[in-house]
Amino acid sequence: MGLNISKKNNLLRIVLAGIGVGVSFAGFGQIKSQPYSYHFYQKMNDVVYSTETRMHTTAKPFVIKDSLLLAKFDSIQSNKPVSSSNWFMRKIFNEHLVQVEKDDYTFYADFLPDMYIGKDMQGDKRRTWMNGRGFQVGLNVGNKFTFNSSAFESQAVFPKYLDDYIVANKVIPGQGNTKFQSKNKMDWMYATASMTYDAHKYIQATIAYDKNFIGDGYRSMLLSDFSSNYAHLKLTGTIGNVQYTSIWAYMNDPTHPREDLTGVYPMEGQNNTRLGDGKKWGAFQYLDWNVTNKLSVGFFQSVVWAAQDDAGKRGFDFSYISPIIFIRPVENNNRTSPDKMFLGLTSKYKLPYNLTVYGQFLLGEFTAKEFFAGNGYAHNKWGAQLGVRGYDMFGVKNLNFLAEYNTARPYTYAHFKSYSNYSNNAEPLAHPKGANFRELVGLVNYAWDRWDFSLQGMYTQNGLDLPDGTNMGGNIFQSYNTIPNMYGNHIAQGIKNNIYYADAKAAYVLNPKYNLRLELGYMQRYAKAQYETPVVNKSGVVTFGLRSSFRAIYNDL
């Protein structure tokens, strides 16, 4: 397994070769990486959000090399070991299936079952299930190099609301494209790989087929881990209290299949459907400044462009290769730029009683005169987030919570050409709802011994397009040239869709090394769209399974 990198993707190939040549085997030290998921990372809250530390918390996944963070990570992975000299018992409850520890390297490998059965007690009363089989491998070499990879082959039957999403987008949320089989069954593969070279104490280079997340909340309005994995190169530099992250990404766009530019197709017995999905590029930069142990501020910018647009094949634009955070002037120098550009601000402040408040603001387009006139100008496009999170609440160890508000104006992540919109593999790069929504999210997590408990509640109001297809601003895959009204636009315009979602899970972690757990869950979802005759969808799904993975799976759509 590894990265599927095109021969034409010279930038990633060169860096990959450079990392391979540069790996140092001298001296065993500590550097680790862990794929990002909110539910795993929140277990490290008492270290990363402590007022006694000044860690950079916003750009994820972390390169884990700080001694406090390493100690916390190891304590999570070796929580409450079962005392036994029996090989089988150690492998089930304490250790990796394959575990090699030498002076200059460590290696591990695991089999990852991810299986559950369920029943929708409401809706169409269907039986739900998933049969996932996977593996993970990891390698740490000296104090310079870390690698991890995982892959799954899965089949599943989902609740109807997820079915509707999958059929419309032809993708399992955040996991990849699917084959549609009989009796609502889906069949898909998921794979991830990441390797990081610690080139210097001030800089790390990562090449990966994985996801990224910018933010301190559950959602991100800037760059989230919701969409499928994508190939990317990431450079992370830290000097004093400033951390700088620069990402160049090569992404998939099945909504715009590649077109024949040679005039060869279609030939007899052939058609354009065999030319493959479209491709797109993205450059993302984020600067994080820890002003004090309590206060942090950050600046974000991004640009997305199609590898093939109306003018023909374009490929990687080397104007954006500079890792320095001045993309906007570069993009602005192209007076007729077809690219999608965003700017963003972040902040967080650590309060007493183990609380942290955080926020984000994303800006797509802005006209000050129209903004302050308050007249609903369509091209004032922005998104915002405000939240609070806490750990060890009320003096209870490992009791963590988060409360968050997210919103985005209509048309915010769309573009005049939809192949340059803010998406990857037919899904948004930021919030799952795209734009034209407001949302409240609450999460509580508690860990005791090897028991994990979680509770989530969510309310979302978003505006759907009208029955005749009129673009009301929520679907980011529509061109904003189809805006029906230049003024009078507001959040949740169109057909108002109200969604209430609750999810409760209780799990016993059999082996924390690879998150093997027995899990019982219940999910309740109620959605009501305000048509002339309201359309109501209900789901109440109970599940039980044997699960083992660190991937984030977002079913709260």
SULQUIUR-V939881 format. One record per pair of residues at least 12 apart in sequence whose ideal C-beta (glycine too) atoms are under 6 Angstrom apart, sorted by sequence separation. I is the first residue (numbers start at 1). J is the second residue. If there is no record, write none. Layout:
I/J  I/J
//
This chain:
82/94  96/108  117/129  137/149  176/188  213/225  260/272  287/299  347/359  462/474  507/519  526/538  81/94  97/110  234/247  389/402  443/456  96/110  97/111  116/130  136/150  176/190  194/208  211/225  286/300  346/360  365/379  366/380  470/484  506/520  525/539  175/190  232/247  233/248  388/403  442/457  115/131  172/188  193/209  194/210  285/301  345/361  365/381  505/521  524/540  134/151  232/249  258/275  364/381  387/404  441/458  114/132  134/152  192/210  211/229  258/276  284/302  344/362  504/522  523/541  210/229  230/249  231/250  363/382  386/405  440/459  132/152  133/153  209/229  257/277  258/278  283/303  342/362  343/363  503/523  522/542  47/68  163/184  230/251  257/278  362/383  385/406  439/460  472/493  47/69  112/134  132/154  209/231  256/278  282/304  342/364  413/435  472/494  502/524  521/543  112/135  254/277  361/384  384/407  412/435  438/461  36/60  111/135  112/136  131/155  208/232  281/305  303/327  501/525  520/544  36/61  47/72  252/277  253/278  360/385  383/408  410/435  437/462  35/61  110/136  130/156  207/233  280/306  301/327  359/385  410/436  436/462  500/526  519/545  157/184  253/280  280/307  359/386  382/409  408/435  436/463  44/72  109/137  129/157  157/185  206/234  279/307  303/331  381/409  499/527  519/547  128/157  251/280  309/338  358/387  383/412  433/462  463/492  465/494  33/63  108/138  155/185  156/186  205/235  381/411  463/493  464/494  498/528  517/547  128/159  357/388  381/412  407/438  461/492  463/494  464/495  32/64  107/139  155/187  204/236  497/529  516/548  43/76  249/282  356/389  378/411  406/439  464/497  515/548  31/65  106/140  154/188  203/237  305/339  495/529  496/530  514/548  202/237  248/283  281/316  355/390  405/440  462/497  495/530  515/550  105/141  124/160  153/189  202/238  303/339  304/340  354/390  123/160  192/229  202/239  247/284  283/320  354/391  404/441  436/473  461/498  104/142  152/190  287/325  303/341  354/392  435/473  436/474  120/159  246/285  403/442  435/474  460/499  30/70  151/191  285/325  302/342  434/474  245/286  402/443  435/476  459/500  150/192  301/343  434/476  244/287  401/444  458/501  149/193  300/344  243/288  400/445  457/502  148/194  242/289  399/446  456/503  147/195  298/346  364/412  428/476  241/290  398/447  455/504  146/196  297/347  261/312  454/505  145/197  174/226  176/228  296/348  438/491  453/506  144/198  295/349  294/349  421/476  452/507  501/556  294/350  451/508  450/508  418/477  450/509  223/284  418/479  411/473  414/476  410/473  413/476  416/479  416/480  416/481  414/480  411/480  214/286  28/103  340/415  28/104  246/323  222/300  25/104  410/489  340/420  340/422  409/491  235/323  458/556  378/483  378/486  377/487  376/487  378/489  31/143  375/487  376/488  33/146  306/419  376/489  28/142  29/143  32/146  306/420  376/490  27/142  31/146  305/420  27/143  304/420  25/142  24/142  304/422  24/144  23/144  23/145  222/344  432/557  216/348  63/196  222/360  221/360  222/362  63/204  221/362  216/358  215/360  1/149  1/151  60/213  59/214  58/216  57/216  33/194  221/383  33/196  256/419  221/385  31/198  217/385  217/387  255/426  254/426  251/424  252/425  22/197  36/213  19/197  38/218  218/402  19/205  59/245  218/404  56/243  217/404  219/406  36/225  3/193  2/193  16/207  15/207  230/424  227/424  228/425  227/425  227/427  227/429  3/209  224/430  226/432  221/430  219/431  15/233  12/233  255/477  218/441  59/286  3/231  58/288  56/288  54/290  54/293  58/298  51/293  51/294  171/426  169/426  58/346  51/350  49/356  225/552  226/554  46/391  45/391  46/392  45/400  42/400  80/449  80/450  161/537  161/539  159/539  174/554  173/554  159/541  165/557  42/445  110/514  123/538  122/538  123/539  96/513  122/539  93/511  122/540  120/539  121/540  120/541  118/541  119/542  118/542  118/543  116/543  116/545  115/545  115/546  79/512  113/546  114/547  114/548  77/512  113/548  114/549  77/513  112/548  112/549  40/550  37/550  35/550  37/552
//
